Amino acid sequence: MNNDKKDMFVKVDVVSLLDEIQNNAIHPKDMAALKIPFGYFRTLLNEVARRAVDINDDELNKLMIRMCLYSVSQPNSEDYDGELVDLILASEANQ
């Protein structure tokens, strides 16, 4: 297996993933216990995203985009800009 950095590239919409887990569990009543922890986790991720914007580090910004924590990279956001996301992530793949 080739462990080249390009082969390890993954994009995950973390916010949507959390929503999907919470809203579409096999037994939704069992997921009620996760509502509060997911809420705390979402709040923490929002704080991390705000801090990442303040720091404005290229590598950190790429990670935040890959996790869809910036509105520009969230497909359901009105701020979504797929071309910009592709451009930024393509620069990562070429490094």
C-alpha positions in Angstrom: 0.0 0.0 0.0 1.3 3.4 -1.0 1.3 5.8 2.0 1.8 8.9 -0.1 0.2 12.0 1.4 -2.1 12.4 -1.7 -3.6 9.0 -1.0 -4.5 10.0 2.5 -6.6 13.0 1.6 -10.1 12.9 3.1 -12.8 15.6 3.4 -15.4 15.2 6.2 -18.3 17.5 6.8 -18.1 17.1 10.6 -21.2 19.2 11.4 -23.4 17.2 9.0 -21.8 13.9 10.2 -22.9 14.8 13.8 -26.4 15.7 12.6 -26.6 12.5 10.6 -25.6 10.3 13.6 -28.0 12.1 15.9 -31.0 12.3 13.6 -30.8 9.0 11.8 -29.6 6.4 14.3 -31.0 2.9 14.1 -32.8 3.5 17.4 -33.2 7.3 17.6 -34.5 7.1 21.2 -31.1 5.7 22.1 -29.4 8.7 20.7 -31.0 11.1 23.1 -28.1 10.6 25.5 -25.8 12.1 22.8 -27.7 15.3 22.2 -26.0 17.2 24.9 -22.4 15.9 24.2 -22.9 16.6 20.5 -24.0 20.1 21.3 -20.9 20.7 23.4 -18.7 19.2 20.7 -20.3 21.4 18.1 -19.8 24.5 20.3 -16.2 23.5 20.8 -15.6 23.0 17.1 -17.1 26.4 16.4 -14.6 27.9 18.9 -11.8 26.0 17.2 -12.9 27.4 13.8 -13.0 30.9 15.1 -9.5 30.6 16.5 -8.3 29.1 13.3 -9.6 32.1 11.4 -7.7 34.4 13.9 -4.5 32.4 13.5 -4.9 32.2 9.6 -2.3 29.4 9.1 -2.5 27.9 5.6 -2.2 24.3 6.8 -4.7 24.8 9.6 -7.1 26.5 7.2 -6.9 23.5 4.8 -7.7 21.1 7.7 -10.6 23.2 8.7 -11.9 23.2 5.1 -11.5 19.4 4.9 -13.7 19.1 8.1 -16.2 21.6 6.6 -15.8 23.8 9.7 -15.6 27.0 7.6 -18.9 28.1 6.1 -17.2 28.4 2.7 -16.7 24.7 2.7 -20.1 23.6 4.1 -22.1 22.4 1.1 -25.4 23.5 2.7 -24.2 27.0 3.6 -25.1 30.0 1.6 -21.4 31.0 1.8 -20.4 27.8 0.1 -17.8 28.3 -2.6 -16.9 24.9 -4.2 -14.4 26.5 -6.6 -12.5 28.2 -3.8 -12.5 25.0 -1.7 -11.2 22.9 -4.7 -8.5 25.5 -5.4 -7.3 25.5 -1.8 -7.4 21.8 -1.4 -5.7 21.3 -4.8 -2.8 23.4 -3.5 -2.5 20.9 -0.6 -2.5 17.9 -2.9 0.3 19.4 -5.0 2.6 20.0 -2.0 
